[in-house]
Amino acid sequence: MTDTIKKVNVALGDRAYDIFVGPGLIANAGAYLKPLLRRNRVAIVTDETVGKLHLPALEKSLDANGIRHSAIKLPAGESTKSFAQLEKLTDWLLGEGIERGDLVIALGGGVIGDLTGFAASILRRGVDFAQIPTTLLSQVDSSVGGKTGINTRQGKNLAGAFHQPRLVLADTDALATLPMREFLAGYAEVVKYGLIGDRDFFEWLEVNLDRLKEGDVEARIHAIVKSCEAKAAIVAADEREGGVRALLNLGHTFGHALEAATGFSNRLVHGEGVSIGMALAFELSARLGFCTGQDAARVRQHLARAGLPSRLSDIEGPLPDADGLIALMGQDKKVVDGTLTFILARGIGDAFITRDVDPGRLRALLREREPA
């Protein structure tokens, strides 16, 4: 491991694992993966877009380390997180003779990571997998913490399992291949870590936003490491979201509903939904007297300056009315006895969990934010 490569440990006892962050990790993946293997054999799951960009480098590294491999390329996009693709993937893995003790590699963004992790969790009642996330969003969020799953007709991530990876390799070189829209979708999750518990980090992001967008490697490594450290600490304290881990869902109750409202389509990608959701969460917090209007405005202004949507009116095309959005929010995994769970804030860096939100205040907020 060079000085450029940083390491974050997720402390989960005998299921602890490391996250490595830095350049060149895909090209050197074989050396990191080989110590985990019971036999020199892996199966790679990727999508058609990522496969063209990064699969050859991964395969070359595996070859150099004497690791046999096979790969499947699934369709790119959110629709791949489905029962149909789960069946296709598990059938393929079984056909490849993947056994308990073998390793499945997820090479791609959050869709591939979530689907592959879920398939690994149910295959032969659990096989190992490793994450090689290729988007900023997956590097700072979905690849860490063991949440896996697929979408259903009723909503996002409603079928899934907790299944921790053995290793995460977050190669910052992969970010250079991302369209700016995809990079910014991941940036929304980076901002989240500052908003939930680290005001200093949020202020660092305000200062260093342009460096991050322009591709400064040192700044990107710092942002990813800080994000992973924050998530690792929360996951170690509450692996299965019985308490504090729910803080990681700041903006997601709103965001997932908006994704469902737009049909999980390219109209609104996940990080954009989270961005609008975080702005709404802070505005709701301000209206309920938990934080100042200045904090809510500061959050919205930073997201907008980054180039992210921060209002419902930023979404092109029709949306359900306020009652329709609230109905979609009711499908959220955090609903308890029919009551919505919200992550609100007393200020930037001071988020908290509550189920005590007046439905009328929520409805009023959404009605005021409805597109014209």
Sine and cosine of phi, psi and omega as CSV:
sin_phi,cos_phi,sin_psi,cos_psi,sin_omega,cos_omega
0.00,0.00,0.84,-0.54,0.00,-1.00
-0.98,0.18,0.18,-0.98,0.02,-1.00
-0.89,0.46,-0.43,0.90,-0.01,-1.00
-0.95,0.32,-0.51,0.86,-0.04,-1.00
-0.99,0.15,0.80,-0.60,0.03,-1.00
-0.96,-0.28,0.46,-0.89,-0.04,-1.00
-0.81,-0.59,0.70,-0.71,0.09,-1.00
-0.83,-0.56,0.76,-0.65,0.02,-1.00
-0.98,-0.18,0.69,-0.72,0.13,-0.99
-0.99,-0.17,0.95,-0.30,-0.19,-0.98
-1.00,0.08,1.00,-0.05,0.00,-1.00
-0.80,-0.60,0.68,0.74,0.05,-1.00
0.88,0.47,-0.79,-0.62,-0.05,-1.00
-0.96,0.27,-0.06,1.00,0.07,-1.00
-0.93,-0.36,0.31,0.95,0.03,-1.00
-0.91,0.42,0.46,-0.89,0.04,-1.00
-0.46,-0.89,0.25,-0.97,-0.02,-1.00
-0.96,-0.29,0.54,-0.84,0.17,-0.99
-0.93,-0.36,0.85,-0.53,0.08,-1.00
-0.97,-0.25,0.69,-0.73,-0.08,-1.00
-0.77,-0.64,0.78,-0.63,0.06,-1.00
0.45,-0.90,-0.05,-1.00,-0.04,-1.00
-0.99,0.14,0.41,-0.91,0.14,-0.99
0.97,0.23,0.20,0.98,-0.08,-1.00
-0.96,0.28,-0.54,0.84,0.06,-1.00
-0.92,0.39,-0.68,0.73,-0.01,-1.00
-0.91,0.42,-0.35,0.94,0.00,-1.00
-0.89,-0.45,0.30,0.95,-0.12,-0.99
-0.87,0.49,-0.59,0.81,-0.05,-1.00
-0.83,0.56,-0.64,0.77,-0.01,-1.00
-0.92,0.39,-0.54,0.84,0.02,-1.00
-0.98,0.22,-0.56,0.83,-0.09,-1.00
-0.99,0.15,-0.55,0.83,-0.15,-0.99
-0.82,0.57,-0.66,0.75,0.00,-1.00
-0.90,0.44,-0.27,0.96,-0.02,-1.00
-1.00,0.03,-0.17,0.99,-0.21,-0.98
-1.00,-0.03,0.72,-0.69,0.13,-0.99
-0.98,0.22,-0.60,0.80,0.14,-0.99
-0.69,-0.73,0.40,-0.92,-0.10,-0.99
-0.98,0.20,0.94,0.34,-0.09,-1.00
-0.44,-0.90,0.79,-0.61,0.06,-1.00
-0.69,-0.72,0.36,-0.93,0.14,-0.99
-0.88,-0.47,0.72,-0.69,-0.07,-1.00
-0.94,-0.34,0.74,-0.67,0.09,-1.00
-0.90,-0.43,0.82,-0.58,0.02,-1.00
-0.58,-0.81,-0.06,-1.00,0.11,-0.99
-0.90,-0.44,0.14,-0.99,-0.13,-0.99
-0.90,0.44,-0.56,0.83,-0.01,-1.00
-0.96,0.29,-0.79,0.62,-0.02,-1.00
-0.92,0.40,-0.59,0.81,0.00,-1.00
-0.84,0.54,-0.65,0.76,0.02,-1.00
-0.91,0.42,-0.59,0.81,-0.10,-0.99
-0.99,0.13,-0.65,0.76,-0.24,-0.97
-0.80,-0.60,-0.26,0.96,-0.03,-1.00
-0.89,0.45,-0.67,0.74,0.00,-1.00
-0.84,0.54,-0.66,0.75,0.00,-1.00
-0.92,0.40,-0.64,0.77,0.03,-1.00
-0.91,0.42,-0.71,0.70,-0.01,-1.00
-0.90,0.44,-0.62,0.79,0.04,-1.00
-0.88,0.47,-0.66,0.75,0.01,-1.00
-0.92,0.39,-0.64,0.77,0.05,-1.00
-0.90,0.44,-0.68,0.73,0.04,-1.00
-0.85,0.52,-0.68,0.74,-0.03,-1.00
-0.90,0.44,-0.39,0.92,-0.01,-1.00
-0.96,-0.27,0.24,0.97,0.08,-1.00
0.93,0.37,0.49,0.87,-0.04,-1.00
-0.97,-0.24,0.88,-0.48,0.07,-1.00
-0.95,0.31,0.49,-0.87,-0.09,-1.00
-0.43,-0.90,0.44,-0.90,0.19,-0.98
-0.67,-0.74,0.34,-0.94,-0.09,-1.00
-0.61,-0.79,0.51,-0.86,0.14,-0.99
-0.83,-0.56,0.69,-0.73,0.05,-1.00
-0.94,-0.35,0.90,-0.44,0.01,-1.00
-0.99,-0.11,0.27,-0.96,0.06,-1.00
-0.87,0.49,0.58,-0.82,0.06,-1.00
-0.98,0.19,0.53,-0.85,0.10,-1.00
0.88,-0.47,0.33,-0.94,-0.07,-1.00
-0.87,0.49,-0.49,0.87,-0.03,-1.00
-0.91,0.41,-0.24,0.97,0.04,-1.00
-0.95,0.32,-0.34,0.94,0.05,-1.00
-0.99,0.17,0.95,0.32,-0.14,-0.99
-0.67,-0.74,0.28,-0.96,0.07,-1.00
-0.87,0.49,-0.61,0.79,-0.03,-1.00
-0.89,0.46,-0.72,0.70,0.00,-1.00
-0.96,0.29,-0.52,0.85,0.09,-1.00
-0.88,0.48,-0.70,0.72,0.03,-1.00
-0.89,0.45,-0.71,0.70,0.01,-1.00
-0.86,0.51,-0.69,0.72,-0.05,-1.00
-0.93,0.37,-0.73,0.69,-0.02,-1.00
-0.90,0.43,-0.63,0.78,0.06,-1.00
-0.87,0.50,-0.68,0.73,0.00,-1.00
-0.90,0.43,-0.71,0.71,-0.01,-1.00
-0.88,0.48,-0.67,0.74,0.05,-1.00
-0.91,0.42,-0.63,0.77,0.05,-1.00
-0.90,0.44,-0.48,0.88,0.04,-1.00
-0.99,0.15,-0.05,1.00,0.04,-1.00
0.97,0.25,0.44,0.90,0.02,-1.00
-0.92,0.39,0.79,-0.61,-0.07,-1.00
-0.93,-0.37,0.21,-0.98,0.21,-0.98
-0.86,0.51,0.69,-0.73,-0.06,-1.00
1.00,-0.08,-0.26,0.97,0.12,-0.99
-0.99,0.14,0.15,-0.99,-0.06,-1.00
-0.83,-0.55,0.76,-0.65,0.11,-0.99
-0.96,-0.27,0.71,-0.71,-0.05,-1.00
-0.94,-0.34,0.80,-0.60,0.10,-0.99
-0.99,-0.12,0.94,-0.35,0.01,-1.00
-0.93,-0.36,0.98,-0.20,-0.01,-1.00
0.34,-0.94,-0.31,-0.95,0.01,-1.00
-1.00,0.06,-0.33,-0.94,-0.09,-1.00
-0.90,0.44,-0.55,0.84,0.00,-1.00
-0.89,0.46,-0.77,0.63,0.00,-1.00
-0.91,0.41,-0.65,0.76,0.01,-1.00
-0.89,0.45,-0.72,0.70,-0.01,-1.00
-0.91,0.42,-0.71,0.70,-0.03,-1.00
-0.92,0.39,-0.71,0.70,-0.02,-1.00
-0.90,0.43,-0.67,0.74,0.02,-1.00
-0.89,0.46,-0.64,0.77,0.03,-1.00
-0.92,0.40,-0.70,0.71,0.05,-1.00
-0.86,0.51,-0.68,0.73,0.02,-1.00
-0.89,0.45,-0.56,0.83,-0.05,-1.00
-0.94,0.34,-0.47,0.88,-0.05,-1.00
-0.97,-0.24,-0.31,0.95,-0.02,-1.00
-0.92,0.38,0.85,-0.53,-0.03,-1.00
0.77,0.64,0.55,0.84,-0.04,-1.00
0.88,0.48,0.43,0.90,0.16,-0.99
0.80,-0.59,0.94,-0.35,0.16,-0.99
-0.86,-0.51,0.32,-0.95,-0.03,-1.00
-0.96,0.27,0.48,-0.88,0.14,-0.99
-0.57,-0.82,0.36,-0.93,0.05,-1.00
-0.82,-0.58,0.52,-0.86,0.00,-1.00
-0.96,-0.28,0.80,-0.61,0.20,-0.98
-0.86,-0.52,0.99,0.13,-0.09,-1.00
-0.96,0.27,0.68,-0.73,-0.09,-1.00
-0.91,-0.41,0.03,1.00,0.08,-1.00
-0.88,-0.47,0.38,-0.93,0.03,-1.00
-0.89,0.46,-0.65,0.76,-0.02,-1.00
-0.86,0.50,-0.71,0.70,-0.02,-1.00
-0.95,0.30,-0.50,0.87,0.00,-1.00
-0.93,0.37,-0.56,0.83,-0.07,-1.00
-0.98,-0.18,-0.15,0.99,-0.12,-0.99
-0.69,-0.72,-0.97,0.24,-0.25,-0.97
-0.94,0.35,-0.42,0.91,-0.03,-1.00
-0.98,0.20,-0.22,0.98,-0.11,-0.99
-0.92,-0.39,0.78,-0.63,0.14,-0.99
0.92,-0.39,-0.19,0.98,0.17,-0.99
1.00,0.09,0.11,0.99,0.09,-1.00
-0.98,0.20,0.81,-0.59,0.03,-1.00
-0.77,-0.63,0.32,-0.95,0.04,-1.00
0.30,-0.96,0.02,-1.00,0.04,-1.00
-0.72,-0.69,0.22,-0.98,0.04,-1.00
-1.00,-0.01,0.40,-0.92,0.10,-0.99
-0.81,-0.59,0.05,-1.00,0.04,-1.00
-0.87,0.50,-0.49,0.87,-0.08,-1.00
-0.99,0.15,-0.31,0.95,-0.01,-1.00
0.29,-0.96,-0.13,-0.99,-0.15,-0.99
-1.00,-0.01,0.72,-0.70,0.12,-0.99
0.86,0.51,0.54,0.84,-0.06,-1.00
-1.00,0.04,-0.15,0.99,0.16,-0.99
-0.84,-0.54,0.82,-0.57,-0.05,-1.00
0.00,-1.00,-0.15,-0.99,-0.02,-1.00
-0.43,-0.90,0.38,-0.92,0.20,-0.98
-1.00,0.08,0.86,-0.51,-0.02,-1.00
-0.49,-0.87,0.97,-0.25,-0.12,-0.99
-0.97,0.25,0.63,-0.78,0.10,-1.00
-0.96,0.29,0.25,-0.97,0.10,-1.00
-1.00,0.06,-0.39,0.92,-0.11,-0.99
-0.27,-0.96,0.53,-0.85,0.12,-0.99
-0.78,-0.62,0.79,-0.61,0.06,-1.00
-0.89,-0.45,0.97,-0.25,-0.03,-1.00
-0.98,-0.17,1.00,-0.08,-0.07,-1.00
-1.00,0.08,0.93,-0.38,-0.03,-1.00
-0.93,0.38,-0.36,0.93,0.06,-1.00
-0.88,0.47,-0.53,0.85,-0.03,-1.00
-0.90,0.45,-0.44,0.90,-0.04,-1.00
-0.92,0.38,-0.38,0.92,0.00,-1.00
-0.92,0.39,-0.33,0.94,-0.02,-1.00
-1.00,-0.02,-0.05,1.00,-0.07,-1.00
-0.99,0.15,0.68,-0.73,0.25,-0.97
-0.87,0.49,0.49,-0.87,-0.05,-1.00
-0.85,0.52,-0.56,0.83,0.01,-1.00
-0.87,0.50,-0.67,0.74,0.01,-1.00
-0.93,0.36,-0.61,0.79,0.05,-1.00
-0.88,0.47,-0.71,0.71,-0.02,-1.00
-0.92,0.39,-0.55,0.83,0.07,-1.00
-0.86,0.51,-0.62,0.78,0.09,-1.00
-0.95,0.32,-0.56,0.83,0.00,-1.00
-0.88,0.48,-0.53,0.85,0.04,-1.00
-0.84,0.53,-0.65,0.76,0.02,-1.00
-0.94,0.35,-0.54,0.84,0.08,-1.00
-0.89,0.46,-0.74,0.67,0.03,-1.00
-0.84,0.55,-0.61,0.79,-0.01,-1.00
-0.79,0.61,-0.67,0.74,-0.05,-1.00
-0.90,0.43,-0.58,0.82,0.09,-1.00
-0.93,0.37,-0.62,0.79,-0.07,-1.00
-0.95,0.31,-0.55,0.83,-0.08,-1.00
-0.99,0.14,-0.48,0.88,-0.11,-0.99
-0.33,-0.94,0.19,0.98,-0.09,-1.00
-0.50,-0.87,0.99,0.11,-0.02,-1.00
-0.87,0.50,-0.60,0.80,0.01,-1.00
-0.87,0.49,-0.63,0.77,0.02,-1.00
-0.92,0.40,-0.66,0.75,0.06,-1.00
-0.86,0.51,-0.68,0.74,0.01,-1.00
-0.92,0.40,-0.57,0.82,0.10,-1.00
-0.89,0.46,-0.66,0.75,0.03,-1.00
-0.90,0.44,-0.62,0.78,0.04,-1.00
-0.86,0.52,-0.62,0.78,-0.03,-1.00
-0.98,0.21,-0.59,0.81,-0.19,-0.98
-0.96,-0.28,0.19,0.98,-0.02,-1.00
-0.80,0.60,-0.74,0.67,-0.06,-1.00
-0.90,0.44,-0.63,0.77,0.04,-1.00
-0.86,0.50,-0.67,0.74,-0.01,-1.00
-0.91,0.42,-0.71,0.71,-0.02,-1.00
-0.92,0.39,-0.54,0.84,-0.06,-1.00
-0.99,0.13,-0.09,1.00,0.10,-0.99
0.99,-0.13,0.28,0.96,0.04,-1.00
-0.87,0.50,0.90,-0.43,-0.12,-0.99
-0.90,0.43,-0.69,0.72,-0.02,-1.00
-0.88,0.48,-0.68,0.73,0.01,-1.00
-0.92,0.40,-0.66,0.75,0.00,-1.00
-0.91,0.41,-0.67,0.74,0.04,-1.00
-0.87,0.49,-0.70,0.71,0.00,-1.00
-0.87,0.50,-0.71,0.70,-0.03,-1.00
-0.90,0.43,-0.66,0.75,0.00,-1.00
-0.93,0.37,-0.70,0.71,0.00,-1.00
-0.88,0.47,-0.72,0.69,0.02,-1.00
-0.87,0.49,-0.65,0.76,0.01,-1.00
-0.91,0.41,-0.72,0.69,-0.01,-1.00
-0.92,0.40,-0.61,0.79,0.05,-1.00
-0.89,0.47,-0.67,0.74,0.01,-1.00
-0.90,0.43,-0.71,0.71,-0.01,-1.00
-0.93,0.36,-0.66,0.76,-0.01,-1.00
-0.87,0.50,-0.65,0.76,0.00,-1.00
-0.90,0.43,-0.66,0.75,-0.01,-1.00
-0.94,0.34,-0.67,0.74,0.01,-1.00
-0.90,0.44,-0.66,0.75,0.01,-1.00
-0.89,0.45,-0.52,0.85,-0.01,-1.00
-0.99,0.13,-0.44,0.90,-0.13,-0.99
-0.42,-0.91,0.97,0.23,-0.14,-0.99
-0.88,0.48,-0.65,0.76,-0.16,-0.99
-0.96,-0.29,0.43,0.90,0.15,-0.99
0.86,0.51,0.69,0.73,0.10,-1.00
-1.00,0.08,-0.20,0.98,-0.06,-1.00
-0.39,-0.92,-0.97,-0.23,-0.20,-0.98
-0.90,0.43,-0.42,0.91,-0.03,-1.00
-0.88,0.48,-0.42,0.91,0.03,-1.00
-0.86,0.50,-0.36,0.93,0.05,-1.00
-0.85,0.53,-0.48,0.88,0.00,-1.00
-0.91,0.42,-0.18,0.98,-0.01,-1.00
-1.00,-0.09,0.30,0.96,0.10,-1.00
-0.78,0.63,0.82,-0.57,0.02,-1.00
0.99,0.11,-0.20,0.98,-0.13,-0.99
-0.99,0.17,-0.49,0.87,0.03,-1.00
-0.88,0.47,-0.71,0.70,0.11,-0.99
-0.92,0.39,-0.74,0.67,-0.13,-0.99
-0.88,0.47,-0.70,0.71,0.00,-1.00
-0.90,0.43,-0.61,0.80,0.05,-1.00
-0.89,0.45,-0.64,0.77,0.01,-1.00
-0.93,0.37,-0.60,0.80,0.08,-1.00
-0.89,0.45,-0.69,0.72,0.04,-1.00
-0.89,0.45,-0.65,0.76,-0.02,-1.00
-0.90,0.43,-0.47,0.88,0.01,-1.00
-0.98,-0.18,0.25,0.97,0.11,-0.99
0.94,0.35,0.47,0.88,-0.04,-1.00
0.76,0.65,0.68,0.74,-0.10,-0.99
-0.95,-0.31,-0.02,-1.00,0.00,-1.00
-0.95,0.31,-0.09,1.00,0.09,-1.00
-0.88,0.48,-0.53,0.85,-0.07,-1.00
-0.45,-0.89,0.95,-0.31,0.05,-1.00
-0.99,0.11,0.25,-0.97,-0.18,-0.98
-0.80,0.60,-0.77,0.63,-0.06,-1.00
-0.89,0.45,-0.51,0.86,0.05,-1.00
-0.94,0.35,-0.64,0.77,0.08,-1.00
-0.89,0.46,-0.65,0.76,0.03,-1.00
-0.90,0.43,-0.63,0.77,0.01,-1.00
-0.87,0.50,-0.77,0.63,0.04,-1.00
-0.88,0.47,-0.65,0.76,0.00,-1.00
-0.88,0.48,-0.65,0.76,0.02,-1.00
-0.92,0.39,-0.66,0.75,0.05,-1.00
-0.88,0.47,-0.67,0.75,0.04,-1.00
-0.91,0.41,-0.64,0.77,0.00,-1.00
-0.89,0.46,-0.65,0.76,0.02,-1.00
-0.95,0.31,-0.61,0.80,0.04,-1.00
-0.92,0.40,-0.66,0.75,0.06,-1.00
-0.88,0.47,-0.65,0.76,0.04,-1.00
-0.86,0.51,-0.67,0.74,0.01,-1.00
-0.91,0.41,-0.66,0.75,-0.01,-1.00
-0.92,0.40,-0.50,0.86,0.02,-1.00
-1.00,0.06,-0.01,1.00,0.07,-1.00
1.00,0.08,0.24,0.97,-0.02,-1.00
-0.99,0.11,-0.59,0.81,0.02,-1.00
-0.71,-0.70,0.13,-0.99,-0.03,-1.00
-0.99,0.14,0.41,-0.91,0.12,-0.99
-0.89,0.46,-0.49,0.87,0.03,-1.00
-0.90,0.43,-0.65,0.76,0.04,-1.00
-0.90,0.43,-0.69,0.72,0.01,-1.00
-0.87,0.49,-0.67,0.74,0.01,-1.00
-0.92,0.39,-0.61,0.79,0.00,-1.00
-0.89,0.45,-0.66,0.75,0.03,-1.00
-0.89,0.45,-0.76,0.65,-0.02,-1.00
-0.88,0.48,-0.67,0.75,-0.02,-1.00
-0.90,0.44,-0.64,0.77,0.00,-1.00
-0.92,0.39,-0.69,0.73,0.02,-1.00
-0.88,0.48,-0.69,0.73,0.01,-1.00
-0.91,0.42,-0.65,0.76,0.02,-1.00
-0.89,0.46,-0.55,0.83,0.04,-1.00
-0.93,0.36,-0.36,0.93,-0.06,-1.00
0.98,-0.19,0.29,0.96,0.01,-1.00
-0.99,-0.14,0.49,-0.87,0.12,-0.99
-0.93,0.36,0.59,-0.81,-0.01,-1.00
-0.72,-0.69,0.03,1.00,0.00,-1.00
-0.70,-0.72,0.44,-0.90,0.08,-1.00
-0.85,0.53,-0.57,0.82,-0.02,-1.00
-0.93,0.36,-0.17,0.99,0.07,-1.00
-0.98,0.21,-0.20,0.98,0.01,-1.00
-1.00,0.04,0.84,-0.54,0.00,-1.00
-0.96,0.29,0.59,-0.81,0.07,-1.00
1.00,0.02,0.07,-1.00,-0.09,-1.00
-0.96,0.29,0.47,-0.88,0.11,-0.99
-0.75,-0.66,0.39,-0.92,0.14,-0.99
-0.87,0.49,0.35,-0.94,0.10,-1.00
-0.95,0.31,-0.02,-1.00,-0.07,-1.00
-0.83,0.55,-0.69,0.72,-0.01,-1.00
-0.91,0.42,-0.59,0.81,0.04,-1.00
-0.92,0.40,-0.64,0.77,0.04,-1.00
-0.92,0.40,-0.66,0.75,0.02,-1.00
-0.89,0.45,-0.61,0.79,0.06,-1.00
-0.88,0.47,-0.66,0.76,0.05,-1.00
-0.92,0.39,-0.60,0.80,0.05,-1.00
-0.89,0.45,-0.45,0.89,0.01,-1.00
-0.92,0.38,-0.22,0.98,0.06,-1.00
-1.00,0.04,0.02,1.00,-0.04,-1.00
-0.88,0.47,0.59,-0.81,-0.03,-1.00
-0.89,0.45,-0.36,0.93,-0.08,-1.00
-1.00,0.01,0.07,1.00,0.05,-1.00
-0.90,0.44,0.74,-0.67,0.02,-1.00
-0.82,-0.58,0.86,-0.51,-0.02,-1.00
0.79,0.61,0.62,0.79,0.04,-1.00
0.98,0.19,0.05,1.00,-0.04,-1.00
-0.97,-0.23,0.75,-0.66,0.01,-1.00
-0.93,0.36,0.62,-0.78,0.14,-0.99
-0.98,-0.20,0.75,-0.66,0.01,-1.00
-0.88,-0.48,0.56,-0.83,0.21,-0.98
-0.98,-0.22,0.93,-0.37,0.00,-1.00
-0.90,-0.43,-0.06,-1.00,-0.12,-0.99
-0.61,-0.79,0.63,-0.77,0.16,-0.99
-1.00,0.04,-0.11,0.99,0.01,-1.00
0.27,-0.96,0.08,-1.00,0.03,-1.00
-0.91,0.41,0.84,-0.55,-0.03,-1.00
1.00,0.02,0.21,0.98,-0.06,-1.00
-0.61,-0.79,0.94,0.34,-0.01,-1.00
-1.00,0.02,0.38,-0.93,0.04,-1.00
-0.50,-0.87,0.25,-0.97,-0.06,-1.00
-0.97,-0.25,0.70,-0.71,0.03,-1.00
-0.51,-0.86,0.49,-0.87,0.16,-0.99
-0.90,-0.43,0.13,0.99,-0.08,-1.00
-0.98,-0.21,0.95,0.31,0.04,-1.00
-0.85,-0.52,0.82,-0.57,0.00,-1.00
-0.90,0.44,0.88,-0.48,0.00,-1.00
-0.83,0.56,-0.54,0.84,0.01,-1.00
-0.91,0.41,-0.64,0.77,0.03,-1.00
-0.92,0.39,-0.63,0.78,0.04,-1.00
-0.90,0.44,-0.71,0.70,-0.02,-1.00
-0.89,0.46,-0.65,0.76,0.00,-1.00
-0.89,0.45,-0.65,0.76,0.02,-1.00
-0.88,0.47,-0.74,0.67,-0.05,-1.00
-0.92,0.39,-0.58,0.81,0.03,-1.00
-0.91,0.41,-0.62,0.79,0.02,-1.00
-0.94,0.35,-0.42,0.91,-0.04,-1.00
-0.99,-0.11,0.06,1.00,0.01,-1.00
-0.91,0.42,0.65,-0.76,0.06,-1.00
-0.87,0.49,0.47,-0.88,0.02,-1.00
-0.93,0.38,0.00,0.00,0.00,0.00
